[in-house]
Amino acid sequence: MRVTQSMLSANSLRNISSSYNKLNQLSNQVSTGKKITKPSDDPVVAMKGMYYRSSLSEVEQYKRNLSELYLWMDNSESAMDQASSGLDRVRELLVQGKTDTNGKDERNAIAEEINQIKEDLVNVANTKVNGKYLFHGTDVSNPPVTAGDPPQVAANLTDGSIDSYKVEVSSGVTMKANVNPATFNQEMFDVVQEIQDKMANNDNTGLDDLLTRLDSVMNSLSGEKSELGARYNRLEMVESRIDAQEVLANKVLSDNEDVDMEVAITNLSVQQSVHNASLSIGAKIIQTSLIDFLR
């Protein structure tokens, strides 16, 4: 086959153009730190990158969900600690009020303090976080307790259908964020109210029975705190696993998309040398024509 001057020129120009493309690609890799800048550069890398980014987005969402769980549990624990302190004080006052050394004025003072504790218990039971009631299960838009003498709990507080406010922490896995809605039950407020009334009326009969009922309420609250503590420990373990998944997801994404900078710079230097050589050889191959002599 006869090789003409035009064929040599065309091949030389095509090779130089290809060299420019490779030079541009390597230059983009060095400047961006990424293997590709558009899907057409490497469709396989692009498709894997979409999948890895989707997985990373899921992990990040689960971490946000964990933050919500921590918010619920931390506030629930704090509220129950406050309620426990209040009930402890009511018990102290009840024991104090049982003694015959207390007269009407002393018991009236005790009744007034118990009334303040009762109002605080209502406020604690109606604790809200981000506009949601913590102690009303899934019925987060309505208060679980209404103030009164005694305060009244919501009619649906013992309804099992509202028991669990759940949050997804991984694919197909959910955790309960709330404590039992019946933690602040009617018995709690009834017994506190009856103790207050006994003290206000200077009546020391039946106080032993009230003390027994109060202890039962306090034991129930303590049990809920223990159950919450167990779930909190599990939440911390889930968080450790999610953190490990996030590190792995970022590593896989980096391995897929990030360029090895040392290799990229070396390849760029080599390609620059090849390109310069192509330009030099091209200048020799593309000879002058008759038109150049006629100018």
C-alpha positions as MATLAB code, in Angstrom:
seq = 'MRVTQSMLSANSLRNISSSYNKLNQLSNQVSTGKKITKPSDDPVVAMKGMYYRSSLSEVEQYKRNLSELYLWMDNSESAMDQASSGLDRVRELLVQGKTDTNGKDERNAIAEEINQIKEDLVNVANTKVNGKYLFHGTDVSNPPVTAGDPPQVAANLTDGSIDSYKVEVSSGVTMKANVNPATFNQEMFDVVQEIQDKMANNDNTGLDDLLTRLDSVMNSLSGEKSELGARYNRLEMVESRIDAQEVLANKVLSDNEDVDMEVAITNLSVQQSVHNASLSIGAKIIQTSLIDFLR';
ca = [
       0.000    0.000    0.000;
       1.327    3.402   -1.002;
       1.725    5.747    1.934;
       1.176    9.342    0.885;
       2.197   12.573    2.497;
      -1.449   13.319    3.323;
      -1.770    9.993    5.140;
       1.295   10.730    7.253;
      -0.009   14.195    8.043;
      -3.479   12.918    8.976;
      -2.087   10.182   11.252;
       0.273   12.646   12.904;
      -2.543   15.115   13.573;
      -4.796   12.363   14.917;
      -2.091   11.169   17.290;
      -1.396   14.696   18.474;
      -5.117   15.202   19.095;
      -5.253   11.962   21.088;
      -2.240   13.119   23.075;
      -4.029   16.368   23.878;
      -7.031   14.373   25.166;
      -4.843   12.206   27.413;
      -3.001   15.286   28.628;
      -6.308   16.967   29.445;
      -7.608   13.886   31.273;
      -4.469   13.542   33.409;
      -4.425   17.272   34.097;
      -8.039   17.086   35.323;
      -7.164   14.170   37.592;
      -4.295   16.068   39.192;
      -6.301   19.284   39.627;
      -9.487   17.623   40.974;
      -8.022   14.615   42.764;
     -10.694   12.442   41.131;
     -10.355    9.650   38.600;
     -13.240   10.966   36.519;
     -14.982   14.303   36.077;
     -17.949   13.019   34.084;
     -19.600    9.589   33.712;
     -18.320    9.128   30.147;
     -14.738    9.134   31.452;
     -15.325    5.713   33.031;
     -18.934    4.424   33.203;
     -18.000    1.583   35.570;
     -16.446    3.943   38.122;
     -19.417    6.285   37.753;
     -21.978    3.510   38.372;
     -20.091    2.171   41.380;
     -19.785    5.719   42.707;
     -23.565    6.187   42.552;
     -24.093    2.965   44.514;
     -21.438    3.808   47.113;
     -22.808    7.338   47.566;
     -26.299    5.919   48.073;
     -24.954    3.586   50.763;
     -23.126    6.471   52.438;
     -26.291    8.608   52.369;
     -28.178    5.814   54.135;
     -25.518    5.599   56.841;
     -25.629    9.374   57.322;
     -29.431    9.244   57.667;
     -29.145    6.491   60.256;
     -26.699    8.665   62.195;
     -29.258   11.490   62.181;
     -31.838    9.006   63.458;
     -29.457    7.992   66.236;
     -29.192   11.645   67.246;
     -32.978   11.778   67.542;
     -32.948    8.659   69.709;
     -30.275   10.116   71.967;
     -32.325   13.304   72.276;
     -35.434   11.365   73.318;
     -33.638    9.053   75.732;
     -31.489   11.741   77.349;
     -34.500   13.981   77.951;
     -36.603   11.049   79.156;
     -33.919   10.030   81.629;
     -33.521   13.580   82.874;
     -37.288   13.962   83.300;
     -37.639   10.685   85.211;
     -34.718   11.622   87.461;
     -36.530   14.846   88.280;
     -39.769   12.947   88.936;
     -37.934   10.475   91.184;
     -36.458   13.334   93.192;
     -39.922   14.835   93.577;
     -41.458   11.552   94.747;
     -38.545   11.006   97.153;
     -39.335   14.374   98.682;
     -43.038   13.520   98.908;
     -42.087   10.343  100.774;
     -39.914   12.301  103.198;
     -42.746   14.730  103.831;
     -45.222   11.889  104.301;
     -43.008   10.196  106.881;
     -42.505   13.540  108.569;
     -46.233   14.265  108.552;
     -47.065   10.918  110.148;
     -45.531   11.879  113.489;
     -47.835   13.204  116.163;
     -45.467   16.092  116.904;
     -46.801   17.867  113.810;
     -49.812   20.095  114.236;
     -52.210   21.649  111.732;
     -49.846   24.445  110.690;
     -46.949   22.052  110.055;
     -49.127   19.727  108.003;
     -50.525   22.656  106.011;
     -46.975   23.630  105.135;
     -46.278   20.040  104.092;
     -49.432   20.024  101.972;
     -48.360   23.212  100.205;
     -44.937   21.791   99.370;
     -46.500   18.574   98.095;
     -48.812   20.659   95.911;
     -45.789   22.321   94.310;
     -44.193   18.922   93.712;
     -47.437   17.669   92.173;
     -47.483   20.592   89.723;
     -43.857   19.897   88.851;
     -44.727   16.244   88.159;
     -47.379   17.423   85.702;
     -44.837   19.623   83.947;
     -42.346   16.755   83.809;
     -44.968   14.366   82.420;
     -45.734   16.918   79.705;
     -42.092   17.341   78.678;
     -41.745   18.224   74.982;
     -38.787   17.859   72.614;
     -38.962   19.405   69.152;
     -42.662   20.017   69.723;
     -43.384   16.349   70.614;
     -44.566   15.022   73.974;
     -42.072   12.449   75.262;
     -44.393   10.505   77.547;
     -47.416    9.951   75.327;
     -46.147    7.194   73.036;
     -46.962    7.802   69.380;
     -49.618   10.373   70.320;
     -46.909   13.017   70.375;
     -49.158   16.002   69.629;
     -51.343   15.761   72.757;
     -50.283   16.209   76.402;
     -50.443   13.026   78.485;
     -51.526   14.823   81.681;
     -53.961   17.641   82.414;
     -53.479   19.724   85.559;
     -56.104   19.417   88.271;
     -56.820   18.120   91.787;
     -55.843   15.415   91.094;
     -54.252   15.785   87.651;
     -55.868   13.557   85.016;
     -53.928   11.379   82.600;
     -55.075   10.961   78.990;
     -57.676    8.246   78.389;
     -55.440    6.451   75.868;
     -52.341    6.345   78.076;
     -52.614    2.577   78.606;
     -53.582    1.861   74.988;
     -51.025   -0.573   73.597;
     -51.407    0.841   70.099;
     -49.585    4.041   71.101;
     -46.921    2.326   73.201;
     -43.893    2.490   70.894;
     -42.456    5.509   69.110;
     -39.871    3.762   66.936;
     -36.954    5.085   64.891;
     -35.080    3.165   62.191;
     -31.392    2.722   63.032;
     -30.364    0.448   60.138;
     -31.980   -1.391   57.276;
     -35.049   -3.129   58.690;
     -34.001   -2.456   62.309;
     -35.888   -0.049   64.575;
     -35.477    1.010   68.185;
     -38.048    2.301   70.641;
     -37.359    5.929   71.513;
     -39.902    6.474   74.282;
     -40.560    4.977   77.690;
     -43.871    3.335   78.605;
     -46.589    6.017   78.313;
     -48.054    4.701   81.584;
     -44.897    5.736   83.458;
     -46.758    8.841   84.649;
     -49.979    7.020   85.427;
     -53.139    8.011   87.248;
     -52.090    6.150   90.396;
     -49.025    8.379   90.720;
     -51.073   11.558   90.739;
     -53.894   10.077   92.826;
     -51.600    8.986   95.650;
     -49.758   12.325   95.684;
     -53.102   14.143   95.751;
     -54.407   11.998   98.604;
     -51.256   12.619  100.626;
     -51.653   16.354  100.031;
     -55.309   16.230  101.096;
     -54.479   14.276  104.246;
     -51.855   16.841  105.238;
     -54.134   19.786  104.375;
     -56.933   18.316  106.526;
     -54.557   17.505  109.386;
     -55.595   13.870  109.032;
     -52.958   11.278  109.905;
     -55.141    8.190  109.375;
     -54.432    5.781  106.525;
     -50.977    7.210  105.917;
     -49.307    3.820  106.107;
     -51.427    2.619  103.189;
     -50.524    5.744  101.221;
     -46.856    5.136  101.973;
     -47.150    1.605  100.576;
     -48.868    2.880   97.431;
     -46.257    5.614   97.007;
     -43.436    3.070   97.281;
     -45.116    0.987   94.593;
     -45.301    4.014   92.292;
     -41.652    4.813   92.926;
     -40.608    1.212   92.257;
     -42.509    1.282   88.967;
     -40.741    4.496   87.952;
     -37.378    2.998   88.924;
     -38.125   -0.036   86.746;
     -38.833    2.189   83.751;
     -35.536    3.987   84.322;
     -33.693    0.661   84.355;
     -35.375   -0.435   81.123;
     -34.433    2.873   79.504;
     -30.830    2.418   80.654;
     -30.672   -1.009   78.994;
     -31.925    0.429   75.700;
     -29.452    3.299   76.009;
     -26.600    0.784   76.234;
     -27.859   -0.944   73.109;
     -28.088    2.432   71.361;
     -24.415    3.077   72.090;
     -23.508   -0.291   70.548;
     -25.575    0.506   67.451;
     -23.825    3.872   67.190;
     -20.406    2.158   67.253;
     -21.480   -0.138   64.434;
     -22.885    2.759   62.366;
     -19.662    4.738   62.872;
     -17.663    1.749   61.576;
     -19.992    1.482   58.570;
     -19.504    5.185   57.817;
     -15.711    4.834   57.878;
     -15.892    1.812   55.572;
     -18.341    3.510   53.196;
     -16.082    6.558   52.899;
     -13.050    4.349   52.305;
     -14.772    2.365   49.535;
     -15.988    5.583   47.913;
     -12.501    7.074   48.097;
     -10.896    3.949   46.626;
     -13.366    4.046   43.759;
     -13.174    7.744   42.886;
     -10.045    9.337   44.337;
      -6.929    9.282   42.211;
      -3.516    8.168   43.477;
      -1.872   11.593   43.294;
       1.701   10.318   43.000;
       0.777    8.046   40.095;
      -1.312   10.774   38.447;
       1.528   13.328   38.599;
       3.991   10.767   37.236;
       1.621    9.870   34.388;
       1.101   13.561   33.624;
       4.857   14.164   33.402;
       5.294   11.149   31.114;
       2.399   12.251   28.912;
       3.842   15.768   28.650;
       7.106   14.264   27.414;
       5.240   12.057   24.941;
       3.206   15.027   23.755;
       6.253   17.179   23.202;
       7.868   14.343   21.265;
       4.717   13.999   19.137;
       4.787   17.695   18.310;
       8.469   17.499   17.395;
       8.040   14.447   15.146;
       4.899   15.915   13.614;
       6.749   19.045   12.636;
       9.246   16.920   10.703;
       6.654   14.678    9.053;
       4.378   17.466    7.869;
       6.717   18.733    5.127;
       6.376   21.885    3.076;
       4.231   21.683   -0.040;
       4.386   23.354   -3.502;
       2.088   26.086   -2.196;
       4.689   27.049    0.393;
       7.284   27.552   -2.397;
       4.866   29.661   -4.467;
       4.214   32.190   -1.681;
];
